[in-house]
Amino acid sequence: MAQQLGVRGIVRNRADGSVEVFAAGPPDAMKEFERRLRRGPLGAEVVDVQRIEVSEPLPDGFEIRR
């Protein structure tokens, strides 16, 4: 989804069961990305999405980390 929207960043599952996403991209792409995150994939239950500004360096594409 991120690659389709032109968003770059990192996603990883956390030990507590939550998912952490660091992402950057054009404003319209980020709005759509956040909208899709709030919906989640089929079968998932999204309880909350928090948006926090960070200055972590991000990869050129999108990576799934473990």
Beta strands, then each sheet from edge to edge (+ up, - down):
strand 1: 8-13
strand 2: 19-24
strand 3: 62-65
sheet 1: 2+ 1- 3-
end
